[in-house]
Amino acid sequence: MSAQDRDESELDPNVLDALALSLPTARVPASLKDRLLSLAGGKERYLPFLDRIISIFDLGEPVARDHLYSVDDAEAWEDMLPGVRFRDFECGPAVGEAHGGLVRLAPGEVFPMHQHVGQETVLLLQGTLEDDHGKRFHAGDTVVSADGSQHEVRNVGDDEVIYAALVVAIQFVGEDEEDDD
């Protein structure tokens, strides 16, 4: 396209490239770099989800923050199934009969087929899950499963999956007893 044919408000990409290359390189202070890296891998790495945790679970900020920090506390977790660990917690009154929990799913592991008693809301904090229909969910996704729905989920990534779940109860398909997880 010739310069005549180009809309006058459109910038030439070559000009933009030249401008970008002419800008001075900014040095990031070491203290800022260290602080950002500690947030990315430290106990505060899940704080971007804080507002959503507060909303989903009807929690105050300090309590929600403590639950997110507890991800790194190995003693706060209980074994549920091979490759699956959980940590239950109390929610605020707005969630009614539902309760909250954090779930860890090791790479390659499956949270088996189960049916929901009441609606389930899951906020994926880390990793990649795939349901039995092949739909994938990534960190930051919220997944809502209706009362009576059934599914299983598998960790299809190389990292551990960690998610927060609001549930009333689940029943593993093929088992007679309900689990309050």
N, C-alpha and C positions, 0 to 999 in steps of 0.2 A: 504494500500500500504506500502510495506516495505521501509526502508531507501535505500536499494540497487536499488529498482525500481524507486525511485524518481530522477528526473533530478537534477543534482548537482547544477544548478543555482536556483532551487526553494528553498525558505526558508520554514522551518517548522513553521506552524502557532503557535504552542505552544511556540517556541522560541521568536517569535514576541510578543506574549502576555506577556511573562515574561520580555522582554526588556521594553515594554511599562509600566508595573507595577513598574519597578525599577526606572523610571525617577522621579526626584523630582517634587513636585507640585509647579507650578508657581502661584504666587499671582498677580492678576491684580490690578494695582494702582487704588484707588478710583476715582481719577480725570479722568482716561481713561475710566473707567466703566461709570461714569456720562456723559462724552462727547458722548460715543457711544449710550447710552440710549436716550440722548436728540436728537441725529440725527435720531434715529429710530422712534421717535414719534413727533419730532418738525417740524418746517417749512421746514427743509432741507431734509425731508424723501423722497422726489421725485427727489432729485438731481441725483440719479443714472440714471435717464431718460434724463438728461439734453442734452447730445450729440444727442440723437434721436429726441428730441423736436427741437433743433437747425436745424437739417437736414430736418425733415419732413416739418417744417413750414418756413424754410429759415429765421431764426431769428439770431440776434447777441446774444452772451452769456448773457449780462445783461438783455436784454428784455425777453429772454427765462426763465431765473432764476426768474424774477419778476412774470411771468405768473404762474410758479410752486408755488411760494410763495403765490400767490393770492388764492389758494385753501382754505386757512383758513380765508379769508376775507369774512364774511357772507354778507356784503353789496355789494360785487362784483358780486353776483349771482342774476339771475332773475328766477321767476317761469315760466315754460314752459307748463307743464302738471302736474296733481297730482303725486307727488313723483318724479318729474323730474325737475331739475334746470339746467341752463346753464349760460355760460359767454363767449361772443364772444370776439375775439381779431384780430387785423390786423396782416397779415403775410408779409413776404418779397416778392419781385417782382418775384422770381423764381416759385412761386406757381400759377401764372396767375390769373384766375378768382376766384380761391378757397379762402376760408377764414377759420380761425381757431376758435376753441371754446373748452371750457371745459364743460363736462356734468357730472352731479351727478344723480345717480339713487338709490333711497332708497331700502332697502332690500324688496324683493318680488315684486317690481314694474316692469312694462314693458314699454320699449320705443316702441310705437306701430308700426305696419306694415307701412313701408314707402318705396318709390322708390327713387333711387339716380339719380340725374341729374348731370352727371360727376362722376368721381371716388371719393370714400370716403376712407380715410386712418385713422384708429383709433389706438391709442396707449393706452392700458389699464394700468392705473397707480395704481389702487387699486381694489380689489374685484374679483368676478367671474361672468361672463356673460354667458348666454346660448342663442343660436339663435333658431329660429323656426324649425331647423332641428336637434336639440339636441346636436350641437357641443358646447363645453365649451371653454371659453377663460379666462385666468388668468392674473394677474398683470405681465407686461412685454411683453405680446403678442401684436403683430401688426396684425391688421385685415384689409385687403384691399377688398373693395366691388366695383365691376365694374359699369360703367355707365349703367343705366337702371335696375340694379339688385334691388330686393325687399327682405326685411327681417324685423323681429322684434327681439328685444333682451330683455332678462329678467335677473334681478339680482337674482341669485340663492344662494347667500351667506348670511351670517348673518351681514355682514358689508356693508356699502354704497359702491357702485361702482363709481369710478371716472375715466373718460377717456378723452383724448385729441382727437379731431376729426378735420380732414381737409376735407372740403366739398365744392362743388360748390353750390348745393341746394338739398333739399329733398322735396318730395311731399308725404304727408300722403295718403295712399291708401284709397280710398273712399271719398277723399276731392278733390275739383277742383282747389284750389289755391296752388301755390308753397310756401314753407317756405324757407327763405334763411339761415336756421340753418344748 
